[in-house]
Amino acid sequence: MYDQPIYWLKELRADANDFVGKKCANLGEMTHLGIPVPEGFALSVRAYEYYIEGSGAQNKIAQSIMPVLEDVAPELSMIEKVSKEIGKAFTVESIPSNLRDGIKTFYEILCDTCKQKDVPVAVRSSGAVSMPGQMETDLNIRGADNVINSVVRVWASSFTPRAIHFRAIRRLKRDDMNPSDGRIGVAILRMVMSRSSGVGFTVNPMTGDRTKVMVEGNWGIGESIVQGIVVPDVFYINKENLALDSMSIGEKLKYYELVESGTELRDVPEEKRALPCISEQEAIELGRLALKLEEHFKGPQDFEWAIDRDTQKLYMVQVRPAKHIPEEKKSTDIILDMLSQRFK
C-alpha cells in the first residue's frame, strides 16, 4: 500500500508504521483525529533504500558490519570503528537525482503552504522500532539544500555507535533485529517557533497513577526538557473532570531559543523563572488532547507538545506508547519510599 518514497503526513495512517516509521505514522494518524500537528511530509524506508542502493552504501554497510554480526558480544571500540567506516558512505553527493528533486519539490510546496520562503523545519528520524535517543534530529533547518543535507545526516545516524549497539543487544535477545538494517523513515515538519513546549504522559511515569495527565514544560523549544538540563514546570490534569489538580513551578534557569540557523541555549530572564510557562487553560487543553490520544491508541501514551509564540496555537509533535510504567502505588507506599530514600 505505501510504496512511494515521499508522503504528506495527511496521507498516512497508523498502519504505515513499517513503511515510514512510528513517528511519521502516528503524526499522520493524529491529523485524521483532528489533533493539531505541524504541516510536513515523510520520507519512507523506500527513500532510504533508494539512497543506499543508488549510492553504493549498501555494500559498504554489509562489509563493515560483519565484525559486529560475527561477535557474540562486540566491544564498544569495535562498534565505534564500524560506525566511523559506515559514516563515510553517507554523502550528499551520492543521493539519486530523482530523490533529491522529490525532496526539493515537497519542501517548496510546504513553503508555499506556509506562505514563507525557506520555511524552517525539524528533520527527525522515524524508526519502525522505537529507539529513543539513538538517532539524530536537526532543528530549525532552512532551504531545500540544507534539508537534503539533514536528511542524509539523519539516515547516517542509523549507524551511530549507540544505534548499532542497540540493535546488536536486541539481536542477542532474539528480537530478530539485524545491526545492518538501518532502514528508517524521516519526518520533515514545519518548525513550531515555540513560546513554550515540553512533554507529557497520560499516566504518571513515577507512581503509575492513571487518574491524571502529567505535563512538563519550559520556555522555548522542548530540547531543554528532553536533555534534562532544567527543572520543568509540572501540571497534573484530572482525567475525570478535566480540571487542573495541581502544579509546581520549576527552576527554569535555561531554555533553547530558535535563532537564524539552529538553536541556542540561553538564560531564562529572571522575571520569567517563577512564572508558569503555560496557562491553566492551556494545561487543560493538553489534558483533553492527551485523553483523546490515549482512547484512540488504546493505552497510556507519552507525547511532545509546543505552543507557537506568535499565534499561541498548541501543537502535538509526537506521540508514542508510554513504556516502563510501574504498578500504581498507594499514597502510603509513596511516602514510605520517599522516607527510605531520604534516610539512606
N, C-alpha and C positions, 0 to 999 in steps of 0.2 A: 504493500500500500504506500509506504513512504520510501520512494526510491530516488528522489531528487536530491541534489547536493545542498540546496538552499530553500528555506521555507520562511514565510512570515509567521510570527507567533500565532496569529489568529487562525492559521491553517492547521495547527497542531492540537492534539488531544492527549490524554494520559497514555493511550495505547501506543504513542510514538516513542516511548521510553527507550527501547532498544535501538532506535534509529537516530534520535537526536540527543539522547541523554536525559536523565531525570529532571535536571533543572529546566531545560527548554520545554520538555513535555508538560511539566507542571505549570510553567508560565502560560503555555497555550491553553491548558485546561482552565486556568483562572480567568483568562479572557472570556471564555464561554460561560463562566459562572457570573460574569458581571463584576468581578473583582478588579479594581483599578491597577493596571500593570503598565509600566513604561512601554512606549512603542519600540518595536525591534524585530529582528529576524534571527534565524538559527541556521548554522551550518550543520548538516547531518554527518554521520560517520561515513557516508558515501563521499562527501567532500574530502574528508581525511584520507580515505582510501585512494581517491584520485590523485591526491597530492603525493603520497608516499610511493605509489606505483609509477607516476609520471616523473618523479624526481630521482628515482633510484634509491630513495631512502629505505625502502623495504628490504633490499638486500643487505644494506649496512646494518640495519636493526637486527636482522636474523643472524648475521655473523657475530656481531658484538655481544649479543645477549647469551650466546652459547655457554660461557662460563657460569652464568647465573643458573641456567637450566640444568647444568650438569652437577652443580654443587648442592648438596643437601642443605647446607647452612652457609650461604655465601657471606663473606666478611664485608663490612662496610667499605673498606678500601677498594675491594673488587667492584662493588656496586658503583662507587663514585667514578672509578676508571671507565666502566661500561657506559655510565651516563654521559661522561665527557665525550667519549667516542661517538655515541649516537647523536649528541647535540650538534656535532659538526655537519651532520647530514641534513639538518633542517635549515635551509636558506631561502630567503625571499625570492632570490633569482630563479629558483627551480620550480616555482609554483606554475602549473599549467596555465596558459594564457586564457583559456575559456573560463577557468575557475576564477582567475584574477578579475576578468571582466564581469563575471557574475556578481562577485562581492561588491565591486565598484557600482554596478547598476543598482543593487539593492540599497547600498548606502546612499546613493544620490536620491533615490526615491524617498528614503527615510528623511533626508534633509528637506526635500520638498514638502513632505507630510508635516514636518515640524516647523516649516516656514523659517528655516535657519540654515545659512551656509555653513558647511563643515560642522554640523551638529555634534556636540561631544557625546561619546558613547562609552559604555563599560563593555569590555571584551572579557568574557568569563568562560571557563571550562565547564563542560556538562557531560559527565560520565554516566554510562548506563548503570554502573555500580557506584554507589556513593563512596567518595574518597575525600572527606572533608579536610581542607588544608593541604592537600597533597599537590595540587597543581596551581598554575598562575592565574592571576586576574590583573588586567590592565584597566585603569580608571581614567576618565577624562581624556579620551583619545579623539583627536580631531583630524579630519581629512582622510580621503579614501586610501592613500598610500600608507599612512600611519596605521589605519585599521587593519590593512593586509599584513603589515609588519607584526602587529599584535596577535593576529590570528595564528601566524606561523610560530610565534613565541609561545602561545598557549598550547598548540599542538606539540611542540618540543617539550613542554613541561610535563607531558605524559610520561617522560623518561627522566625526570629528576631522580636523584638518589632516593628521595622519600617515596616517590610513586613506584619505582622499581621494587624497593624493599617491601612496600605494602602488598604488591601483587605476589612477590615471592613468598611472603608469610602466608597469605591466603592460599597459595598453591600447596604449601606444606600441610595446611589444614584440610586439604582435599576439597577445596571450594572451586576447583576447575578454573582458576584464574591464571592465565599464562602471562608471565612477566613480559613477553614480547608483544602482547596485544595492547597496543596503546590507542586503540580507536576511541575517539571521544567526539562529542558534539561541541559546538561553540555557540554561546549566546552573545548577541550584539544588541545591547539595549541603550536607548536614549538615556543619557546620564541625568539623573534627578539632581538638580542643584540644591542640595539638601540644607534646609534650615536646621532640621533635627532628623535623627534616624537611629535605628537600633535593631534589636532582635526581640523575639517573643516566643512564648510556649503556651500551649493550651493545657498544660499540666505542669505543676511545679517540679522542675528537674532535680531539686534537692530533697523535697519531702514526699513527692508522689501525690500531693493534693490535686485532685482532679476537679475541684469545685470552682476554681478560679483560673483566669487567664493571667499570665505573668508577662509584663512588658518591661524591657530595659531600654534606656535611651540616653543619648548625649547630643550636644550641639554638633552641627556639621555632618559629615558622612560617617557611616557606621564602622569604618575600619578601627576606630579607637576602641570600640567595644569588642569587636572580633579579636583584636590583638591583645585585649586585656590591659590597656595602659591607663584606664580611668576607672574610678568607682562610679558606675552609672546611676541615674535615677531609676527607681523600680516602682512599678504600678501594678496593683492587683485588682482585677475586674471580676466581680461576682458573675458567674455564668447564668445563675437563675434569674436575676433581675437586671442584668447588665448595668450595674452601678459600680462606681469606684469604691472598693472596700478600704483600701489604704494605699499610701505611697511613701517612699523615702527618697530624700534628695541626696544624691551622691556628691562626692568631692570631685567635681568636674573641672580638673585643672588644665587639661589639654583637649584639643579637638583637631580633626582634619578638615582643612579648608580646600575647596577646589580653586586652583589657580589657572593661569593661562594654559599650562600644559602639565597635567598630572595633579598631584596633591601636595599639601604642605602641612606639617604638624605645627600648630600654633598654641599659644597660651589662651585660655578662655578669659575674657575680660572679667575683672573681679566682680562687677555688678551682676554678672550672669551666672556665676558659680552657684549661688544659693537659690536661683530661680529654677522651677521645673522646666524641662526642655519641651514638654508638651502640655496642653491644657487638659482639664478633666474631660471635656467633650471629645478631644482627640483620643484620649486613652480609651474612652468608652467605644468610640468608633473602631479602634483597633481590636477591642474585645469582640465586637459584633462580627467583624470580618474574620477573625480567628475562629470563632464558633462556626461560621459558615464553612470554613475550610475543614475543620475537624469533622463536621457532619458529612461533608461531601466525600472526604477521603477515608472516612470510617475509622478514625483512630486519632490519638494525640499527635499534634504537629508542632514543629518549630518553624519559625518564619523570620524573614528580614523585612523591614519597612523603612520608608523615607517620606518626609514631608517637604515639598518644594518651597524654597524660601520666597519665591515671587508670587506663586498662585495659592500657596498654603494648601495645595491638594495632597492628599495622602495616597501613597502607592505601596503595594506589596511587590517586593523584588525577588522573593524566593520563598518556597515552602517545601518542606520535606517531612517524612515521618520522624517524630521525636524518638530518640534511642536512649537506651541505658536508664530508663525511668525506674526509680526504686518503688517498692511496695509502699503504699500510703501509710504514714506513721501517725499514731495518736499524738496529741499535743503533749502529753506527759512524757512520751518517749523522746520527742524532740528536745524538751527541756533537759531531760537526763543526758542526752547526747551532748548538748551544749555545755553542761556542767562537767561532764567527763573530759571534754576537750580542754576546758578552762584549767582544770587542776591536774593535767598531765605533767 
